[in-house]
Amino acid sequence: MTAGLLFSIVIAYFFILLVVAWYTGRNSNNESFFIGNRNSNWMLVAFGMIGTSLSGVTFVSVPGDVGKTAFSYLQVAFGNMLGYVVIAFVLLPLYYRLQLTSIYNYFNTRFGVKAYKTGASFFILSRTLGATARLYLVVNILQNLLQETFGNQFTVPFWLTTLIILMMILLYTFEGGVKTIVYTDTLQTTCMLSGLVICIIYILNHLNLNVGNSLQAMSDRGMSQIFFWDPNSPHFFLKQILGGAFITITMTGMDQEMMQKNISVKRLVDAQKNVMTLSVIFVIVIILFLFLGGLLYLFAEQINVTASADKLFPTLALDARYMPPAISIIFIIALISALFPSADGAITALTSSFCIDILNLQTGRPRSEQEKKNIRRMVHLGFTAIFMVVVLIFKQIDSSSMISVILKVASYTYGPLLGLFAFGILTKRTVNDDMVPQIAIAAPILCFGMEYFQQYIFGGYKIGLELLIINGLLMFIGLWLCSKDFQKRGLVS
C-alpha cells in the first residue's frame, strides 16, 4: 500500500465523519451533547452500539486469541446475552423512571452524595482505562503500518500519531456529543462489519474451503472447542458465562457511555428493543470474529507465517505477499471504523459524567447555557489530554493481548459499581454514606490480594472472569455491614 493511498483513505474517512458531525451538531445545546435531546432512533442506537461494544480490540484480539483459547470466548458472548436481559428489564426501567441524565445520580437518590461521587469516579476511572487500552491497540497498528509504508523516511513518533487521531475525534464530537455519535457509530459499525465479512469470504475462497470444511479443519487442530469443562481452568464454561453476564451488566448497563445512548431514546420500550436486538446481533458478530480467527490461523499455516495473538490479523492483512491491496484497504477502513467508536463515545461520556456528576453542572448554582457550554468544552479538552497520556502508558506496557488487559481492568474497576447498584436495587437498607468511598477502594484491594495469592488460597483453582463478581460481592458485603439498620442494633460502631 502506498503512502498516498493510506493517507487518502484516512482523510476521506475523517471528512465523512466531519460532514455527519456538522449536519447532526447544528443548533446543538448541552442537552443534545449529554443525551441527544432524548430523541434518538432506537434502531440506529442498537446498530451503532455494536461498534462501541466491539471496538478495535475485538477486531484484532478476538481472532488472534483463537490460536490459544479456541472458541471459548463464545461462552462469554452467551453470558453477555443474559446480561442484556438484566439491563433491558431491570436497569433501564429504573433509569427511565428517574429520568436520569447521568445514571450515577441514582446513587445520590438512594444513598447520598458521597456514594454518588464514588460511583461516578469509578466510572471515570474504568472508562478512561478501558477506552485508552482499546485506542492504543489500533493506533499502534496504524503506527506500525506507517513505519512499514514509509520505511526509514517515516520519522513521526508514536505520540504524534496518537495526538493527531485524538484531535480528529475531538473535532467531530466537540459540539454534537451523543446526538452526533449515534450517527457516526452507525456509519463506523457498517464499515467494520462489512470488512469482517469481506475478509472471511476472501480467505475461504483463497483456501478453497466452504464453511463446513473450514470448521472441520479448525476442529482437527483443536481450535473450534467452545465449552471448557475443567472447573480449575480460567475458561471453565460456568465462569465464562457468569463472567460474561456480569461484564455486560457492568460495562454496558452501569456504564454512562453505553447508557447515555440508550436513555437518549424517547420511550422505554424502544430502549428495551434496542438492547435485546443488540444482544442477538452481538453473539452473531462474535461468532463471525471467532470463525475469522480460525481461518486466519489456517491461512497462516498454509503460507508458513508464525505471527499470533494481536499481531496475526494485521500481519496477514497488510503484507502484500499474503493478501492483495484491496483487502489491505478494506482492513484499514474496518480498523479505523473500529478505532473511532472506542474513543469518541468514551470522551463524550466522560465529559458528560464529569460535568454532571463531579461539577454539578445541571444541579449546582445557576449558570447560563453559554457558561455551561464553555465548561463542557474545557472538560472535553481535558479528557482528550488524559487519553493522550494513558495511551502512552499502555505503549510502555505493550501487552500481546489487549482484550485480556481490558477484561482484567474491568474486573477491578467495575466491581464497586456492581456492588453499589446491586445493594441499591436488591435491598432497602440505608448505608452510612461516609463509608462508601473507603469500601469501594477496599474491595478491589482485597481482590488483588486474593488473585495474587490464589495458588496458596485455592490450590489449583485459577480465578478468571469471576473476579468481577467477587469484587462486587465484597462491595455488597461492605455496604451491608455499614448499613444503618446494623448500626441501630449496635452491631457496628
N, C-alpha and C positions, 0 to 999 in steps of 0.2 A: 504494500500500500504506500503510495507516495505521500509526502508531507502535505502537498497542496490538497489532495483529496481528503486526507484526515481533517485538516482544518476546515475545509468546505462543509464536511458533514457536521462538525461540531457547531460552526457558526450558523448554518441553515437551521439546525435543530433548535438552537437557542433563539434564533429570530422568530421561529414559530411560537415558542413559549412566550416571548415578549408581546407578540400580537395578541395571543389569548389573554395575557395579563392586562394589556391595555384595554381590551374590549370588556373584560369582566370587572376590572377595577375602576371603571368610570363612575364618578359620583359615589364612591365608596366612603363609608364612615367607620367609626370604631366598632359598631355593631356588625358591619359587613366583615371586618377583619377578624373579629373574635368568633362569631357563629354564623356568618353568611346570611344575616337577617332572618334566620330560621326559615329559609325558603328554598333550600337545595332540593334537587330532584333525587329521590331515593335510589333510582336505578344507576344514575351517574356516581353517586356516593358509593354504592356497593361495588361497582366495577373498578372505580378508582382506588378503593381501599385494598384491592388485591395487590396492586403495585406497591402500596405502602407497607403491607404486611410481608411481602416477599423481599423486596429490595435487591441490591446487588449481591448481598451475601447469599441469598437463596440461589440467585442466578449462577453463582460461581461455586459456592461451598457445598450446596446440597448434591449436585452432580459429582463433585470431587470426592465427597465422603463415601460414595457408594463402594469404592475400592476397599475401604476399611470397615464400614458398618453395614454394607449391603443395603437393603431397602428398609432398614429398621426405622428410619425417620418417618415412614408412613404410620407407624404406631403413634408417633407424636401428633400427626395430622388427624388421626381418628380421635385422639383426645381433644384436639382443637375443636372438633365439631361439638363435643359435649360442652366445652367452654362457651361456644357461641350460643348455645341454648340457654345457658345461665344468663349471659349478657342480655339476650333478647327478652327474657321473661322475668328476670329478677332485677337487674340493674337499670335497664332502660326505663321501665315504668317508674322507678324511683327518681331518676333524673328528670323525666318529663313532669312528674307530679310536682316537684320542687322548682321547676322552671330554671334550672341551673345554667349559668353561663360557664362557670368552672365547676367541674364535678366535685372538686375538693371542698366546695362550700358546704357540702353535706356534712362534713366533719364539724364545721362551725355550728351548724344547727343541732347536731346530735351530741357533740362532746364539749366543744369550746374552742376558743381562739388558738390555743397552743397546739391542739390536735389538728386543727385546720392548717396552720402554718407548717406543722410537721409533715402532714400528708402532701402538701404542695411542694415542700422542699425535697422530699424523697422522689416525687415525680420528676422534678427538675434535674436531680442527680441521675436518676435512672435513664431518662430520655436523652440527656446530654451524652452519657457514656455509650448507650446503645446506638444512637444515631451517628455519632462520630466514628464508632467502630465500623459501621456499615459504609460510611462515606470514605474512610481510609482505604478499605479494600478496593473500591472501584477507582479511586484516584491513583492508587499505587499501580493498578493495571494500566491505566492510561499513561502514567509516567513512564512505565517500562516500555509501552508501545512507542511513545515519542522517542525514547532513547534508541530503540531498535530502528525506527524510521530515519532518524537524523544521524545516528552513529555518533562519532566524536564531535560533530558540529553542534550537537544538542547540549547546551550549557545551562538551560533553565533548571534551577533547583526544584526539589520536591515542594518546598514551602511555597514557592511562587505559583506552581501549578495549582496547589490547593487554594491559594488566595484567589486566583482567577476564577476558579469554579465557584467558590463561595460568593464572590461578587456577582457572578451570573445569577445565582439563586436569590441573592438579596434583591437584585433589580426587579425580578418578576414577582416577588412576594411582598414587596415593600408597601404597596398600597392596598391591594385587594385581599390579602390574607386568605382566610378559609374560602371566601367567595371565589377567588382565583384558583386555589389549589384543587377544589372539586373538579374543575375542568381540565387543568394541566395534568392531574393524576390520571384522569380518564385517557387522555392522549398518550401518556407515558406507559400506562398499563397495556394499551393496544399495541404499541411498538414492541414492548418487552415480550409479550405472549406470541406475537407474530414471529419474532426472532427465534423463540423457543421451538415453535412448530416447524419452521423452515429448516432449522439445524437438524431436527430429528429426521425429517424427510430426506435431507441430503445424505446423512450418514447411512440411513437404511439403504438408499439407492447405491451408495458407494460400496457398501459391504455385500450388496446383492442378497439382502435378507428382508423377510417380511416381519411383522410384529411377532408372530408365533415362533419363527426360527430364532429371532434375536433373543427372546425371553428364554428359550431353551439353552442357547449359548451362554447367557448370563447365569442360568441355573447350574450349568455344568461347571462354572468357575466359582460357584458359591456366592454370587452377587445378588441373587433375587430373593434371598430369605427376608421375610417381613417380620415374623414373630420370633422372639427370643425367649426361651423358657427357663433359663438359669436365674434363680432369684438373686444370686450374688452378683450378676452382671449389671453394669450400668444400663444395658439395653433391654433388661427384663421387661416384658410387654406391659405388666401392670404399672411399673414405674413410669414407662414412657407414655402410656395413655393418661394416667393421672397427672403426670407432669405436664403433658400437652394441654390438658383441660385447664389446669391452674395457670399455666403460662398465658393461655388465651384470655382467661378471666382477668388476669392482672395486666398483661402487656397490651390488651385491647380494651377490655371493659373498665379497667381502673386507670386508664391512660388518657390524659387530656387530649393528646394529639389525635388519637383514634376516635374518641368520643365526641370531640368538638365537631367532627364531620357528621356523626350520627345525629347529634342534637341540633344540627343546622337544618335537618329535615322537619317540615312543619308538623306532621302528625306522628304520634307514637306508633301507630300500626304500620306506617310506611317505614319508619326506622327499624321496626322488627322484621319487616320483609327484607330490608337491606341486609341485616345481619344474617338471617337464615339463608338468603341467596348467596352471600359471601361464603358461608360455611361449606356449602356444597361445591362451589366453584374452586374454593381453596384446595380441597382434597384432590380434585381432578388435576389441578395445576401441579401440585406436589408429585402426583403420580407421573406426570409428564417429565418433571425435572429428574426424578429418580430413573425413569426409563432412559432419558438422555444421558445420565451419568453412566449407566451400564453400557450404552452404545459408545460413549467416548472411550471407555476402557477397552472395549472390543476393537475399536478403531486404532487406539494407541498400540495395542498388542500386535495388530497386523503390520503396522509400519515401524515397529520397534522404538516407540517413544516411551521413555520411563517416567515422565512427569506424572505427578499425582496430586491429590488434595486440591487446594485452591489454584494451583498452577496448571492443572490439566487442561481445562477448557480454554483459557487464554492461549496456552502454548499451541494447541491444535488449531484454534480458530484464526490466529493472527499470523501464522507462519505460512508463506506462500508455497512451501514444499508439501504441505499437508492438505490445505484447503484453498479453493480458488478465491480471488479477490472479492467476488460478490458475497461469499459467506463471511469474509472478514468485515465487510461493510455492514452486513446485517448484524453481526455480533457487536460491532461498535455502537450502532444505533440502539440495539437492545440493552447494551451495558449502560449507555448514557441514560436511557429511559429508566433503568433500574437505579441509577445514581441519584437523580434529582429527587424522586419521592422519598428517599431515605433521609434527606436533609431539609427539603423545603417545608414539609408539614411539621417536622420537628422544631425548626427555628420559629415557625409561626406559633405553634402550640406553647413552646417555652416562653415566647414573648407574651402570649395571652395569659398564661398562668402567673408569670412574674408580675405583670401589670395588675391583674385582678386579685390574685391571692396574696402576694407579698406587699405590693404598693397600695392595695385597696383603691385602685383607680375608679372602680364603679361605685364603691360604697363609702369611700373616705370623704374628705372635705370637698365641697362643691368646686368643680373645675369646668372651664369652658370646653367645648368639643375640640377646639384647636389646641388647647393646652394638653388635653388627653392624647391627642394625636402626636404632638411633639414628644411627650414622654414615651409613648409606644414606639416611636421611631428610634429614639435613643436606646431603648431596651433591645430592640431588634438588632441594631448595630452591635450592641454589647454581646449578644449571644452569637452573632456571626464571628466576632473576635475570639470568644471562648471556644467555638468549634475549631477554629484555626489552631489554637494551642493544643487541644486534646487530640486532634488528628496527628499532629507532630509527635505527641507522646506515643500514640499507637504505632507510628512509624518506627520508633525505637524498640517497641515490644516485638513487632513483626511476627505474629503467630502464623503458623502454617494453615490453620483452620479457624477463621474468624467467627464462624457460626457457633463453635464451642465456647469461644470467649464471650459472645453476646448472651448465650443462654446461662453461662456461669454468672455474669454480671447481673442479669435479671433475677437470678435466684437470691442474690444478696440484697438488691436494692428494692425489688418489688414486694418482698416478704412483709415488711411493715405495713405497706398499703393493703395487702391481702388481709392481714390481721385486723387492721382498723375497720375496713369495710365489713368483714365477717362479724366482728363484735357488734358493730352498729346495727346490722341487719338481723342477726340471729338472737340478740339479747335485748333486754330492756334496761340493762344496768347503766348507771351513770358513772363515768370514770373520774378519777382525780386528774383534771386536765394538766396540772403542773407536772405530772409524772410521765405523760405520754412521750415527750421527746427523749427522755432517758431510756424508756423501754424500747423505743424504736431504734435506738443506737445499740442497746444491749443485745437485742435478738440476732442481728447479723454477726456480731462479735462471737456470740455463743455458737452460731452456725459454723463460723470459720474454725473455731477450736474443735468442734465436732468433726468437721471434714478433715482437718489437718491431722488429727489423732485417730482417724477412723479405723486404722488397722489394729490399734490397741483396744479400741472400744467395741468394734463389731467383728473383729477377726477377718474372715474372707469376704464379708459383705462390703460392697462398694457403693457409696452414695452417688446417685445420679440426679435426674431432674426433680426427685422428691425433696431435694434440699429447699426448694421454694416453699413446699408445703410445710416442712419442718420450721422454716423461718416464720411463716405466717402463724403457725400454731404456737410458737414461743411468744410472738407478739400478742396473740389472743390470750394466752395464759397470764402474761404480764398485766394486760388490761383487766382481766378478771380479778387478779389479786389486789389491784389498786382501785377496784370499783368501790363506790361509796356504800353499797349495801354491806360489803365486808367490813368496812370501817365502822359502820353503825353497830355491828355485832362485836366490835372490839378485836377482830382477828388481825387487823392491820393497823399499826400505829399511825 
